[in-house]
Amino acid sequence: MDREFHSAGGDFPVGGVETLVAKTRASSPFLSEAHARRLVGSYGTRARRILAEARTFADLGPLMGADLTAAELRYLIQYEWAQTEDDVLWRRSKLGLRFTRPERARLATFMAGLIGASAAP
């Protein structure tokens, strides 16, 4: 019996992570193996929402640091209610381990702009 997960982003068979990583890389060949694996590990099938219609890495928007892109950041704000850089770097990921202080400051500024823009009438 092949059980399936049905939690957010987990709608794939148990043991199907490698297949999902391969599918993600096939549909988004601009991603490195490590980046695709992190996205699948963090978001499962919802990684598609982050990658959407991107055809190049540049389509994901500015790189904030490590391999965090503006597209992933928008996803975290919209679907996981991230409000601060700590929400992104420590609560929803451990990317804070790979961010420099200047990258963290840039992330905070970028997030403030996104959150402010979404709150504007």
Accessible surface in RSA format (square Angstrom, percent):
REM  Atomic radii and reference values for relative SASA: ProtOr
REM  Chains: A
REM  Algorithm: Lee & Richards
REM  Probe-radius: 1.40
REM  Slices: 20
REM RES _ NUM      All-atoms   Total-Side   Main-Chain    Non-polar    All polar
REM                ABS   REL    ABS   REL    ABS   REL    ABS   REL    ABS   REL
RES MET A   1   219.87 113.9 133.13  88.1  86.74 206.5 110.36  93.8 109.51 145.1
RES ASP A   2   103.96  72.8  75.47  75.1  28.49  67.4  39.45  92.9  64.50  64.3
RES ARG A   3   152.93  64.2 145.86  74.4   7.07  16.8  47.93  65.5 105.00  63.6
RES GLU A   4    93.04  53.4  68.62  51.9  24.42  58.1  10.11  19.6  82.92  67.7
RES PHE A   5    93.81  46.9  90.03  55.8   3.77   9.8  93.81  56.9   0.00   0.0
RES HIS A   6   146.23  79.9 109.26  75.9  36.97  94.6  81.01  83.5  65.22  75.9
RES SER A   7    78.55  66.4  62.13  82.9  16.41  37.8  54.42 115.9  24.12  33.8
RES ALA A   8    75.90  69.8  42.05  64.9  33.86  77.0  47.68  67.2  28.22  74.8
RES GLY A   9     6.25   7.7   0.00   N/A   6.25   7.7   1.08   3.0   5.17  11.6
RES GLY A  10     9.14  11.3   0.00   N/A   9.14  11.3   9.14  25.1   0.00   0.0
RES ASP A  11    74.63  52.3  57.85  57.6  16.79  39.7  20.32  47.8  54.32  54.2
RES PHE A  12    28.76  14.4  26.93  16.7   1.83   4.8  28.76  17.4   0.00   0.0
RES PRO A  13    52.01  37.9  52.01  47.4   0.00   0.0  52.01  42.9   0.00   0.0
RES VAL A  14    74.48  49.0  60.39  54.7  14.09  34.0  60.39  52.5  14.09  38.2
RES GLY A  15    71.21  87.8   0.00   N/A  71.21  87.8  38.80 106.5  32.41  72.6
RES GLY A  16     9.89  12.2   0.00   N/A   9.89  12.2   8.59  23.6   1.31   2.9
RES VAL A  17    61.01  40.1  60.93  55.2   0.07   0.2  60.93  52.9   0.07   0.2
RES GLU A  18   105.81  60.7 101.28  76.6   4.54  10.8  64.10 124.0  41.71  34.1
RES THR A  19    77.86  55.4  72.63  73.6   5.23  12.5  45.13  60.6  32.73  49.5
RES LEU A  20    19.33  10.8  18.37  13.1   0.97   2.4  19.09  13.4   0.24   0.6
RES VAL A  21     3.82   2.5   3.82   3.5   0.00   0.0   3.82   3.3   0.00   0.0
RES ALA A  22    60.73  55.8  49.48  76.4  11.25  25.6  56.74  79.9   3.99  10.6
RES LYS A  23   133.60  65.2 127.87  78.5   5.73  13.6  75.40  67.9  58.20  62.0
RES THR A  24    11.77   8.4   7.89   8.0   3.88   9.2   5.03   6.8   6.74  10.2
RES ARG A  25    81.16  34.1  78.54  40.0   2.63   6.3  15.09  20.6  66.08  40.0
RES ALA A  26    81.99  75.4  49.14  75.8  32.85  74.7  61.13  86.1  20.87  55.3
RES SER A  27    74.78  63.2  54.07  72.2  20.71  47.7  51.88 110.5  22.90  32.1
RES SER A  28     4.27   3.6   4.27   5.7   0.00   0.0   0.00   0.0   4.27   6.0
RES PRO A  29    98.46  71.8  79.15  72.2  19.31  70.2  81.20  67.0  17.26 107.3
RES PHE A  30    50.17  25.1  18.33  11.4  31.85  82.9  30.19  18.3  19.99  57.2
RES LEU A  31     2.00   1.1   0.00   0.0   2.00   5.0   0.64   0.5   1.36   3.7
RES SER A  32    63.34  53.5  51.02  68.1  12.32  28.4  51.68 110.0  11.67  16.3
RES GLU A  33    77.52  44.5  74.43  56.3   3.09   7.4  49.50  95.7  28.02  22.9
RES ALA A  34    73.46  67.5  62.44  96.4  11.03  25.1  67.46  95.0   6.00  15.9
RES HIS A  35     7.64   4.2   7.41   5.2   0.23   0.6   2.90   3.0   4.74   5.5
RES ALA A  36     0.00   0.0   0.00   0.0   0.00   0.0   0.00   0.0   0.00   0.0
RES ARG A  37    88.11  37.0  85.80  43.7   2.30   5.5  53.72  73.4  34.39  20.8
RES ARG A  38    43.43  18.2  33.38  17.0  10.05  23.9  42.20  57.7   1.23   0.7
RES LEU A  39     1.40   0.8   1.40   1.0   0.00   0.0   1.40   1.0   0.00   0.0
RES VAL A  40     4.60   3.0   0.56   0.5   4.04   9.7   0.56   0.5   4.04  11.0
RES GLY A  41    65.41  80.7   0.00   N/A  65.41  80.7  32.39  88.9  33.01  73.9
RES SER A  42    55.49  46.9  18.60  24.8  36.90  85.0  12.39  26.4  43.10  60.4
RES TYR A  43    13.72   6.4   5.61   3.2   8.11  21.1  12.16   9.1   1.56   1.9
RES GLY A  44     8.69  10.7   0.00   N/A   8.69  10.7   4.99  13.7   3.70   8.3
RES THR A  45    13.88   9.9  11.37  11.5   2.51   6.0   8.23  11.1   5.65   8.5
RES ARG A  46    76.66  32.2  74.63  38.0   2.04   4.8  11.47  15.7  65.19  39.5
RES ALA A  47     2.61   2.4   2.61   4.0   0.00   0.0   2.61   3.7   0.00   0.0
RES ARG A  48   158.61  66.6 151.96  77.5   6.65  15.8  76.86 105.0  81.76  49.5
RES ARG A  49   115.82  48.6  91.48  46.6  24.35  58.0  32.76  44.8  83.07  50.3
RES ILE A  50     7.27   4.1   1.35   1.0   5.91  14.3   2.54   1.8   4.73  12.8
RES LEU A  51     9.59   5.3   8.65   6.2   0.93   2.3   8.65   6.1   0.93   2.5
RES ALA A  52    68.63  63.1  40.95  63.2  27.68  63.0  49.24  69.3  19.39  51.4
RES GLU A  53   136.50  78.4 126.81  95.9   9.69  23.1  64.03 123.9  72.47  59.2
RES ALA A  54     9.28   8.5   2.34   3.6   6.93  15.8   5.13   7.2   4.15  11.0
RES ARG A  55   157.37  66.1 138.41  70.6  18.96  45.1  72.46  99.0  84.91  51.5
RES THR A  56    69.21  49.2  68.13  69.1   1.09   2.6  65.65  88.2   3.56   5.4
RES PHE A  57    67.59  33.8  65.47  40.5   2.13   5.5  65.47  39.7   2.13   6.1
RES ALA A  58    83.46  76.7  59.14  91.3  24.32  55.3  67.30  94.8  16.16  42.8
RES ASP A  59    84.78  59.4  50.15  49.9  34.64  81.9  17.77  41.8  67.01  66.8
RES LEU A  60     3.87   2.2   2.72   1.9   1.15   2.9   3.80   2.7   0.08   0.2
RES GLY A  61    24.10  29.7   0.00   N/A  24.10  29.7  18.64  51.1   5.46  12.2
RES PRO A  62    58.95  43.0  45.98  41.9  12.98  47.2  58.38  48.2   0.57   3.6
RES LEU A  63    76.75  42.7  66.19  47.4  10.56  26.6  66.19  46.5  10.56  28.4
RES MET A  64     0.68   0.4   0.00   0.0   0.68   1.6   0.27   0.2   0.42   0.6
RES GLY A  65     3.97   4.9   0.00   N/A   3.97   4.9   3.90  10.7   0.07   0.2
RES ALA A  66    30.19  27.8   0.00   0.0  30.19  68.7  12.00  16.9  18.19  48.2
RES ASP A  67    21.54  15.1  21.02  20.9   0.52   1.2  16.09  37.9   5.45   5.4
RES LEU A  68     0.06   0.0   0.06   0.0   0.00   0.0   0.06   0.0   0.00   0.0
RES THR A  69     1.66   1.2   1.66   1.7   0.00   0.0   0.00   0.0   1.66   2.5
RES ALA A  70     0.00   0.0   0.00   0.0   0.00   0.0   0.00   0.0   0.00   0.0
RES ALA A  71    18.95  17.4  13.21  20.4   5.74  13.1  15.90  22.4   3.05   8.1
RES GLU A  72     1.15   0.7   1.15   0.9   0.00   0.0   0.48   0.9   0.67   0.5
RES LEU A  73     0.00   0.0   0.00   0.0   0.00   0.0   0.00   0.0   0.00   0.0
RES ARG A  74   113.17  47.5 109.94  56.0   3.23   7.7  52.67  72.0  60.50  36.7
RES TYR A  75    10.94   5.1   6.58   3.7   4.36  11.4   6.96   5.2   3.99   4.9
RES LEU A  76     1.57   0.9   1.57   1.1   0.00   0.0   1.57   1.1   0.00   0.0
RES ILE A  77    24.65  14.0  19.21  14.3   5.44  13.1  19.21  13.8   5.44  14.8
RES GLN A  78   120.08  67.1  98.11  71.7  21.97  52.3  35.26  75.0  84.82  64.3
RES TYR A  79    82.68  38.6  69.77  39.7  12.92  33.6  41.57  31.2  41.12  50.7
RES GLU A  80    47.23  27.1  45.22  34.2   2.01   4.8  18.83  36.4  28.40  23.2
RES TRP A  81   187.08  75.1 181.59  87.9   5.49  12.9 159.54  85.1  27.54  44.7
RES ALA A  82     0.00   0.0   0.00   0.0   0.00   0.0   0.00   0.0   0.00   0.0
RES GLN A  83    97.23  54.4  84.60  61.8  12.63  30.1  41.86  89.1  55.38  42.0
RES THR A  84    63.53  45.2  60.57  61.4   2.95   7.0  62.14  83.5   1.39   2.1
RES GLU A  85    41.37  23.8  41.29  31.2   0.08   0.2   0.74   1.4  40.63  33.2
RES ASP A  86    49.61  34.8  49.58  49.3   0.03   0.1   7.20  16.9  42.41  42.3
RES ASP A  87    17.92  12.6  17.92  17.8   0.00   0.0   0.22   0.5  17.70  17.7
RES VAL A  88     0.23   0.2   0.23   0.2   0.00   0.0   0.23   0.2   0.00   0.0
RES LEU A  89     0.37   0.2   0.37   0.3   0.00   0.0   0.37   0.3   0.00   0.0
RES TRP A  90    88.67  35.6  86.56  41.9   2.11   5.0  80.25  42.8   8.42  13.7
RES ARG A  91   157.60  66.2 123.67  63.0  33.93  80.8  54.75  74.8 102.86  62.3
RES ARG A  92    74.91  31.5  50.40  25.7  24.51  58.4  20.10  27.5  54.81  33.2
RES SER A  93    19.76  16.7   6.76   9.0  13.00  29.9  19.19  40.9   0.57   0.8
RES LYS A  94   127.02  62.0 116.52  71.5  10.50  25.0  89.99  81.0  37.03  39.4
RES LEU A  95     6.24   3.5   5.67   4.1   0.57   1.4   5.98   4.2   0.26   0.7
RES GLY A  96    11.66  14.4   0.00   N/A  11.66  14.4   0.94   2.6  10.72  24.0
RES LEU A  97   137.94  76.8 103.20  73.8  34.74  87.3 106.90  75.1  31.05  83.5
RES ARG A  98   131.76  55.3 108.12  55.1  23.64  56.3  59.92  81.9  71.84  43.5
RES PHE A  99    25.36  12.7   2.23   1.4  23.13  60.2   2.97   1.8  22.39  64.1
RES THR A 100    73.97  52.6  66.09  67.0   7.88  18.8  70.90  95.2   3.07   4.6
RES ARG A 101   211.35  88.7 201.39 102.7   9.96  23.7  75.66 103.4 135.69  82.2
RES PRO A 102   100.54  73.3  87.35  79.6  13.19  48.0  95.16  78.6   5.38  33.5
RES GLU A 103    52.20  30.0  50.85  38.5   1.35   3.2  18.22  35.2  33.98  27.7
RES ARG A 104    72.47  30.4  72.47  36.9   0.00   0.0  30.37  41.5  42.10  25.5
RES ALA A 105    61.68  56.7  52.00  80.2   9.68  22.0  60.09  84.6   1.59   4.2
RES ARG A 106   113.56  47.7 106.04  54.1   7.52  17.9  52.18  71.3  61.38  37.2
RES LEU A 107     0.00   0.0   0.00   0.0   0.00   0.0   0.00   0.0   0.00   0.0
RES ALA A 108    32.83  30.2  26.86  41.4   5.97  13.6  27.99  39.4   4.84  12.8
RES THR A 109   101.96  72.5  92.35  93.6   9.61  22.9  70.48  94.7  31.48  47.6
RES PHE A 110    53.28  26.7  44.64  27.7   8.64  22.5  51.42  31.2   1.86   5.3
RES MET A 111     3.63   1.9   3.63   2.4   0.00   0.0   3.63   3.1   0.00   0.0
RES ALA A 112    66.39  61.0  49.87  77.0  16.51  37.6  58.00  81.7   8.38  22.2
RES GLY A 113    46.10  56.9   0.00   N/A  46.10  56.9  39.26 107.7   6.84  15.3
RES LEU A 114    37.64  21.0  32.17  23.0   5.47  13.7  32.62  22.9   5.02  13.5
RES ILE A 115    38.23  21.8  38.22  28.5   0.01   0.0  38.22  27.5   0.01   0.0
RES GLY A 116    40.08  49.4   0.00   N/A  40.08  49.4  32.72  89.8   7.36  16.5
RES ALA A 117    73.39  67.5  48.71  75.2  24.68  56.1  57.15  80.5  16.24  43.0
RES SER A 118    88.37  74.7  49.97  66.7  38.40  88.5  48.99 104.3  39.38  55.2
RES ALA A 119    82.41  75.8  46.89  72.4  35.52  80.8  57.56  81.1  24.85  65.8
RES ALA A 120    62.42  57.4  40.16  62.0  22.25  50.6  45.69  64.3  16.72  44.3
RES PRO A 121   181.55 132.3 108.65  99.0  72.90 265.0 147.40 121.7  34.15 212.3
END  Absolute sums over single chains surface
CHAIN  1 A     7196.1       5643.6       1552.5       4354.5       2841.6
END  Absolute sums over all chains
TOTAL          7196.1       5643.6       1552.5       4354.5       2841.6
